[in-house]
Amino acid sequence: MAIPTTINSLKSAISTLQNVVNDLNHPDEDVIALSGCHYSRQAINQFLHAFLESKSADFNKTDSIDNLVAICANYEPRFKTLDMSCFGCKHMASDDASQKHCFCLIKVNDCFDRACKVKNIVLANLNVTEDELMA
């Protein structure tokens, strides 16, 4: 099992991802795309940070998604297969990206899908399940 700090970070990331599910689980005209975009990006950052913390990797918490994924790929080859092109903000530092949001539901769904893939890679690599974390 991962170290306690990593466990807390993973729990937080899972909760953040659940916010996206809650936001997207409405009829299309009621979906809050801005919130779904924000929480997808935030969950990805949290999962990547937790993964890198578990590896005692050197990284900056304000690194862009692309930079974080590249660092993660040094520890887990499956990160190299992730297509993060749906994120228009993927090259931006996390502080700058917080000011940019997608308002298109299709793009938000793509970003949510990538967040789920990041979650699956991280949890598999750390040999922990969502149910174990949230129990």
Sequence and secondary structure as in RCSB ss.txt:
>XXXX:A:sequence
MAIPTTINSLKSAISTLQNVVNDLNHPDEDVIALSGCHYSRQAINQFLHAFLESKSADFNKTDSIDNLVAICANY
EPRFKTLDMSCFGCKHMASDDASQKHCFCLIKVNDCFDRACKVKNIVLANLNVTEDELMA
>XXXX:A:secstr
   HHHHHHHHHHHHHHHHHHHHHSS GGG  HHHHHHHHHHHHHHHHHHHHHHTT    TT  HHHHHHHHHTT
 GGGGG   TT TTTTS HHHHTT     HHHHHHHHHHHHHHHHHHHHHTT  HHHHH 
